[in-house]
Amino acid sequence: MCIRMLTEYLEKVHTGESDVLFQTDEGDFSKLQDEIYKIVTELQQTRDAAVKAKKNYAENLYNIAHQIKTPITSISLSLQMLQEKPSSKHFGQIRRQLSRMTYFEEALLLLSRIDAGTLPLKQEDVDIFTVLVLAADNLQEMLLRADVSVDIPELGEMLIRADLEWTMEAIMNVLKDCMEHTPPGGTVHCSYEQNPLYTQIKIWDTGAGFAKEDIPHLFERFYRGQKSEGDGIGIGLALSKAIIEEQNGTITARNLTKSGACFEIRFYSH
């Protein structure tokens, strides 16, 4: 009887008609039931993970192709214009698009190394004030063009165990996002604090804030929100998230009560 029920169950699982095992209390068959259920569950989880990975792979390929197509089209048009009428304007456009493609290539390589677990991250004492200042300094030219300043208060030494260069890279992407949503003449604000559990960094702007529907997707690769400006590729915040999480940290985003967007980064002590 139990063998027949078991056979029928496995046939249903094979055709996708069932994932719940029959009920029996008959000794060894009950134990066999438990083991089969575990195996079926694991196989289904493996299948679902493979389907999801395949879907993500296809979406990533589409996004990569789309991101490459835009600058290639722009470069092609600029070259055509140069043939008709040489102009420094078109040379500048080509340089900008090549720079964009170079950044895209480097970002993808970095993400692939993080995904593969092959990005070497140092474990050293890093002072929060230092990493914030260095990140802002690296964006100084962009900040000047945007007429935006960064306020970083000196709140005393607070150390985390992290890789200085890569943590600075993650912070730069967050600062850049805030800068892009801050009106000219405005300020991007930073603060930080420490307790026995974690060290927290807050970075916020004085812009209009995130669209509510964008918040759950801000750290997804290639995602560009409704209020995105410029020719960004939607990968900076995804990079920041990956780097921070590799160092026992988290990053979240929310809107402030009055106005502006706020990022909260936590590096946990253990």
Sequence and secondary structure as in RCSB ss.txt:
>XXXX:A:sequence
MCIRMLTEYLEKVHTGESDVLFQTDEGDFSKLQDEIYKIVTELQQTRDAAVKAKKNYAENLYNIAHQIKTPITSI
SLSLQMLQEKPSSKHFGQIRRQLSRMTYFEEALLLLSRIDAGTLPLKQEDVDIFTVLVLAADNLQEMLLRADVSV
DIPELGEMLIRADLEWTMEAIMNVLKDCMEHTPPGGTVHCSYEQNPLYTQIKIWDTGAGFAKEDIPHLFERFYRG
QKSEGDGIGIGLALSKAIIEEQNGTITARNLTKSGACFEIRFYSH
>XXXX:A:secstr
 HHHHHHHHHHHHHTTS  S      HHHHHHHHHHHHHHHHHHHHHHHHHHHHHHHHHHHHHHHHHHHHHHHHH
HHHHHHHHHS  HHHHHHHHHHHHHHHHHHHHHHHHHHHHHT      EEEEHHHHHHHHHHHTHHHHHHHT EE
E       EEEE HHHHHHHHHHHHHHHHHTS TT EEEEEEEE SSEEEEEEE SS    GGGGGGTTSTT   
TT  TT  S HHHHHHHHHHTTTEEEEEEE SSS EEEEEEEE  
